[in-house]
Amino acid sequence: MNKVAAKVVEKKYLLPFILLTSLFFLWGIANDLTNPMVSAFKKVMPELSNMEAALVQLAFYGGYATMAIPAALFIRKFSYKSGILLGLALYATGALLFIPAAKFEVFGFFLASLYILTFGLAFLETTSNPYVLSMGATETATRRLNLAQTFNPLGSLLGMLGAQILVIKALTSDDYTEEAYAALSTAEQATIRTNDLGIISTPYIALGLFVLVMLVLIAVVKMPKKTDDGDALDLGATFSKLFKNKRYYEGVITQMFYVAAQIMCWTFIYQYVDNINASRPADAQLTATWYNMAAMIAFLVGRSAGTYLLKFYRPGQLMFAFALAGIGFTFGAIFIEGVIGLYSLVGISIAMSIMFPTIYGIALKGMGDEAKLGSAGLVMAIVGGALMPPVQGWILDLGGPGFSDISILGVSEVNFSFILPLICLVVVAIYSHRAEKVHLK
């Protein structure tokens, strides 16, 4: 008897699915608007070390770790839609706090604003991922999530473009060499700083206003009311069950390493390009944002291709192949100096493209009521993007404020710093292999 193939998205779920994919787009903007800010704040506030500037990512991704479980508990008590609305409200609040942050010109205030902004993103991701997985047949869940996540890099591209046009290109402090800036009077430096911090804040303020519009739109649109009975599930028993599930908790650990790799590759590509530019003439300077956007386009192509290939290959099997490709590209980014190494760094994004949703789908496969708290753990794993970038910044500081002050294993410290994404991708490869041979056997 022939079995009718299950649809990826059933007609009855089409409108809610479209609304949810718009949220994937929306947090993609925030993610990749923020990645270049490590470099931007370092230029506007030269007193910051590379490690201190990388605290931008600690604040941004730290919000996920703080709010993921509270978000899951909130959703259990109320509904998916309530979680989405609260997430959008927190997102807008954090973005609009850039107004007083720019006024007071305190780096810590900017970090606090980003931290609150990601409270909202934690709610959105904790809600949207399991919601998408639940919208149809179990056998198409991983494909469905990969499809929804395809819209995330589109938002990321817009975030990168906004960062380049509205921020990086407009920064006055970037027009000065370190020596020329130091030679300016205190008043001149203060004027430049005030101007540039206002420039950094502008896209976040605009984004906050747009998020408020989305909040109103989703509030008035009817969506399927999916709720959990808050008393139906014992939290202690749920946590115990999750901790005993090797496929799940290994997935959480793997997700943490994957997100760390992604954020490091997309954050420190700016420093990688700055190091290449140091040996190039003024009329042959490279623009880091264009390469970062090329990486995002490669990521989008890889995710689209991966979503299609999942029709023919098992998730763990396909992710293992992608992980091996990523390891190869990372070796190139570390040990090949110059533009060819940069191409290798861009290529890593193709390999990373399917990892987040595929790890997510494997880890939560077959879960019932535990999926929401399980989802929270996987969202908390995004904290990897908070913890690892400062370590990479610390590696850049080893020889001094530059990116090629010392040689490690025959390469500059900025190249060597990508040993961290390499380690992360090895972890993904191990989990992929175990998913095939142990967990999903």
C-alpha positions in Angstrom: 0.0 0.0 0.0 1.5 3.4 -1.1 1.8 5.9 1.6 0.9 9.6 0.8 3.9 11.8 1.5 3.3 14.2 4.4 3.3 17.8 3.5 6.0 20.1 5.0 3.3 22.7 5.8 -0.3 21.9 5.8 -2.8 24.4 4.4 -4.5 25.0 7.7 -1.2 26.0 9.2 -0.1 28.3 6.3 -0.9 31.7 7.8 0.5 31.0 11.3 3.6 29.5 9.6 4.1 32.7 7.5 3.8 34.9 10.6 6.3 32.7 12.5 8.8 32.8 9.6 8.6 36.6 9.8 9.8 36.4 13.4 12.8 34.3 12.2 13.5 37.1 9.8 13.2 39.7 12.6 15.6 38.2 15.0 18.1 37.6 12.1 18.2 41.4 11.6 19.1 41.9 15.3 21.7 39.2 15.3 23.7 40.4 12.4 23.2 44.1 13.0 25.0 43.4 16.3 27.9 41.3 15.1 29.8 44.3 13.5 29.3 46.3 16.6 32.2 44.7 18.3 34.4 46.3 15.7 32.4 49.6 15.7 32.6 50.1 19.5 36.3 49.4 19.4 36.8 52.2 16.9 34.5 54.7 18.7 35.9 53.8 22.1 39.6 53.0 21.5 40.2 52.6 25.2 38.4 49.2 25.0 40.6 46.1 24.5 39.5 43.5 21.9 38.2 41.3 24.7 36.2 44.2 26.2 34.7 45.1 22.9 33.7 41.4 22.5 31.5 41.8 25.6 28.9 43.1 23.2 28.3 39.4 22.3 28.4 38.4 25.9 25.6 40.8 26.6 23.6 40.0 23.5 23.7 36.2 23.8 23.7 36.2 27.5 20.1 37.3 27.5 19.2 34.0 25.9 20.7 32.0 28.8 18.9 34.2 31.3 15.4 34.2 29.9 15.0 30.9 28.0 13.6 28.8 30.9 11.4 31.6 32.2 10.1 32.0 28.7 9.3 28.3 28.5 7.5 28.4 31.8 5.5 31.5 30.7 4.4 29.7 27.5 3.3 26.6 29.4 1.1 28.8 31.7 -0.3 31.0 28.9 0.1 30.4 25.2 2.4 30.6 22.2 0.8 33.8 21.1 1.3 35.4 24.6 5.0 34.4 24.5 5.4 36.0 21.1 3.7 39.2 22.2 5.8 39.5 25.3 9.0 38.7 23.3 8.2 41.5 20.8 7.6 43.9 23.7 11.0 43.1 25.3 12.7 43.2 22.0 11.3 46.7 21.3 12.2 47.9 24.9 15.8 46.8 24.6 16.2 48.5 21.2 14.6 51.8 22.3 16.9 51.9 25.4 19.6 52.8 22.9 18.2 56.4 23.1 19.3 57.0 26.7 22.4 54.8 26.2 23.6 57.2 23.5 22.8 60.2 25.6 24.9 59.0 28.6 27.7 57.5 26.4 28.4 54.7 28.8 29.5 51.4 27.2 27.8 49.4 30.0 24.5 51.1 29.2 24.7 49.8 25.6 25.5 46.3 27.0 22.4 46.5 29.2 20.2 47.5 26.3 21.4 44.6 24.2 20.9 42.2 27.2 17.2 43.3 27.6 16.7 43.1 23.8 17.7 39.5 23.8 15.2 38.7 26.6 12.7 39.3 23.8 14.6 37.1 21.3 14.7 34.3 23.9 11.0 34.4 24.1 10.6 34.5 20.4 13.0 31.6 19.8 11.7 29.5 22.7 8.2 29.9 21.2 8.7 29.7 17.5 11.0 26.7 17.1 8.8 24.1 18.9 5.7 25.8 17.4 7.0 25.2 13.9 8.0 21.6 14.7 4.4 20.9 15.9 2.7 22.3 12.8 2.4 19.0 10.9 3.7 15.5 10.6 6.6 14.4 12.8 8.5 13.0 9.8 8.6 16.4 8.2 9.4 18.4 11.3 13.1 18.9 10.7 12.5 19.9 7.1 9.8 22.3 8.3 12.1 24.0 10.8 14.9 24.2 8.2 12.4 25.9 5.8 11.4 28.4 8.5 15.0 29.0 9.4 15.8 29.8 5.8 14.2 33.3 6.4 16.6 33.9 9.3 19.6 34.6 7.0 17.5 36.9 4.9 17.0 39.1 8.0 20.7 38.7 8.7 21.6 40.1 5.3 19.4 43.1 6.0 21.1 43.5 9.4 24.5 43.4 7.8 23.6 45.8 5.1 22.1 48.2 7.7 25.3 47.9 9.8 27.5 48.8 6.8 25.5 51.6 5.4 24.0 53.2 8.5 26.9 52.6 10.9 30.3 51.4 9.7 30.5 53.6 6.6 29.1 56.6 8.6 31.5 56.5 11.6 33.7 59.6 11.8 36.2 57.9 14.1 37.0 55.4 11.3 38.4 58.3 9.3 41.3 58.6 11.6 44.4 56.5 12.2 45.0 55.6 15.9 47.8 58.2 16.1 45.7 60.9 14.4 42.8 60.3 16.7 45.1 60.4 19.8 46.4 63.8 18.6 43.0 65.4 18.6 42.0 67.6 21.5 39.7 66.2 24.2 36.8 68.4 23.0 37.3 67.1 19.4 37.4 63.5 20.6 34.2 64.1 22.7 32.4 65.5 19.6 33.3 62.6 17.5 32.3 60.1 20.2 28.9 61.7 20.7 28.3 61.7 16.9 29.4 58.1 16.4 27.4 56.7 19.4 24.3 58.4 17.9 25.1 56.7 14.6 25.4 53.3 16.3 22.1 53.8 18.1 20.0 54.9 15.0 19.4 51.4 13.4 18.4 49.9 16.8 15.9 52.7 17.5 14.4 52.2 14.0 14.3 48.5 14.6 12.5 49.0 17.9 9.8 51.1 16.3 9.3 48.4 13.6 9.0 45.7 16.2 6.2 47.7 17.9 4.3 47.6 14.6 4.8 43.8 14.3 3.6 43.5 17.9 0.3 45.3 17.0 -0.1 43.2 13.8 0.3 39.8 15.5 -1.9 41.0 18.4 -4.9 41.5 16.1 -4.3 38.4 13.8 -5.9 35.1 14.9 -3.5 32.3 15.4 -4.2 28.7 16.6 -4.3 28.8 20.4 -1.8 26.2 21.5 -1.4 26.0 25.2 -0.2 23.5 27.8 -2.0 22.7 31.0 0.4 24.1 33.5 -0.6 21.5 36.1 -0.5 18.5 33.7 3.3 18.2 33.8 5.5 17.9 36.8 8.5 20.2 36.3 10.8 18.0 38.4 9.9 14.9 36.5 10.3 16.8 33.2 13.8 18.0 34.0 14.7 14.5 35.3 13.5 13.0 32.0 15.4 15.6 29.9 18.7 15.0 31.9 18.4 11.3 31.3 18.0 11.7 27.6 21.5 11.5 26.1 20.4 12.6 22.7 18.8 15.7 24.2 21.5 16.9 26.6 24.3 16.1 24.1 22.3 18.2 21.6 22.2 21.1 24.0 26.0 20.9 24.5 26.5 20.6 20.7 24.2 23.6 20.1 26.2 25.7 22.4 29.4 24.9 20.5 27.7 25.4 17.1 26.3 28.9 18.0 29.8 29.8 19.3 31.3 28.9 16.0 28.7 30.8 14.0 29.1 34.0 16.1 32.9 33.9 16.1 33.1 33.5 12.3 30.6 36.3 11.7 32.0 38.6 14.3 35.8 38.4 13.8 35.7 38.4 10.0 36.0 42.2 10.4 39.3 41.8 12.3 40.4 39.2 9.8 39.8 41.6 6.9 41.5 44.5 8.9 44.6 42.4 9.2 44.6 41.7 5.5 44.1 45.4 4.7 47.2 46.3 6.8 49.4 45.0 4.0 47.4 46.3 1.1 47.6 49.7 -0.6 44.9 52.3 0.1 43.2 51.8 -3.3 42.9 48.0 -2.8 41.3 47.9 0.6 38.7 45.2 1.2 35.3 45.9 2.8 34.6 43.3 5.5 30.8 43.7 5.4 30.7 42.6 1.7 32.5 39.4 2.7 30.3 38.9 5.7 27.3 39.3 3.4 28.8 36.8 1.0 29.1 34.4 4.0 25.4 35.0 4.7 24.4 34.4 1.1 26.5 31.2 1.2 24.7 30.3 4.5 21.3 30.9 2.8 22.2 28.8 -0.2 23.6 26.0 2.0 20.4 26.0 4.1 18.1 25.9 1.0 20.2 23.1 -0.5 20.3 21.3 2.9 16.5 21.5 3.3 16.2 19.8 -0.1 18.8 17.2 0.6 17.0 16.2 3.8 14.4 14.5 1.5 17.1 12.0 0.6 19.5 11.8 3.6 19.0 11.3 7.3 19.6 14.5 9.4 22.6 13.2 11.3 24.2 11.8 8.1 23.9 15.1 6.2 25.0 17.2 9.1 28.1 15.0 9.6 29.1 15.7 5.9 28.5 19.4 6.4 30.6 19.4 9.6 33.5 17.7 7.9 33.4 20.4 5.1 33.3 23.1 7.8 36.4 21.7 9.5 38.2 21.7 6.1 37.3 25.4 5.5 38.3 26.4 9.0 41.8 24.8 8.5 42.0 27.0 5.4 41.0 30.2 7.3 43.7 29.5 10.0 46.7 28.4 7.9 46.2 30.2 4.6 47.1 33.9 5.0 45.5 36.6 2.8 42.5 36.6 0.6 42.4 32.8 0.0 42.1 32.3 3.8 39.3 34.9 3.7 37.5 32.8 1.1 37.8 29.8 3.3 36.3 31.8 6.2 33.4 32.7 4.0 33.0 29.0 3.0 32.5 27.9 6.6 29.1 29.4 6.4 27.9 26.9 3.8 28.9 24.1 6.2 27.2 25.7 9.2 23.9 26.4 7.4 21.9 23.4 8.4 23.4 22.9 11.9 21.1 24.9 14.2 17.7 23.5 13.1 19.1 20.0 12.5 20.6 19.8 16.0 17.3 21.1 17.3 15.2 18.6 15.4 17.4 15.6 16.4 17.5 16.6 20.1 13.7 17.1 20.4 12.7 14.2 18.1 9.9 12.1 19.6 9.3 14.5 22.6 5.8 15.3 23.7 5.0 17.6 26.6 8.7 17.9 27.4 9.3 19.7 24.1 8.8 23.2 25.5 11.2 22.9 28.3 13.5 21.0 26.0 13.3 23.9 23.6 14.3 26.3 26.3 17.5 24.3 27.0 18.4 24.5 23.3 17.7 28.2 23.3 19.8 28.6 26.4 22.6 26.9 24.5 22.9 30.1 22.4 24.9 31.3 25.4 27.8 29.7 23.5 27.7 32.9 21.4 28.2 34.9 24.6 31.1 33.0 26.1 33.4 32.2 23.2 33.8 35.5 21.4 35.5 37.2 24.5 38.0 34.3 24.5 38.7 34.9 20.8 39.1 38.6 21.6 41.6 37.6 24.4 43.6 35.6 21.8 43.8 38.8 19.7 45.1 40.8 22.7 47.9 38.3 23.4 50.5 40.3 21.4 49.0 43.8 21.8 46.1 45.8 20.3 46.8 44.8 16.7 45.8 41.6 14.9 49.3 40.4 13.8 51.5 41.3 16.8 52.8 37.8 17.3 53.0 34.5 15.3 51.3 31.4 16.7 52.0 28.1 14.8 53.4 30.2 11.9 50.3 32.4 11.5 49.1 35.8 13.0 47.0 35.7 16.1 43.9 36.7 14.3 44.2 33.6 12.0 45.1 31.4 14.9 42.1 32.6 16.9 39.9 30.6 14.5 41.1 27.5 16.3 38.1 28.0 18.5 35.5 27.6 15.7 37.5 24.6 14.6 37.1 22.9 18.0 33.3 23.8 17.9 32.8 22.1 14.5 34.6 19.0 15.7 32.0 18.8 18.5 29.2 19.1 15.9 30.8 16.3 13.8 31.0 14.0 16.9 27.3 14.6 17.7 26.3 14.0 14.1 28.1 10.7 14.1 26.5 9.7 17.4 23.1 10.7 16.1 23.5 8.2 13.3 25.2 5.4 15.2 23.8 5.6 18.7 20.8 8.0 19.2 18.7 7.5 16.1 19.8 3.9 15.2 
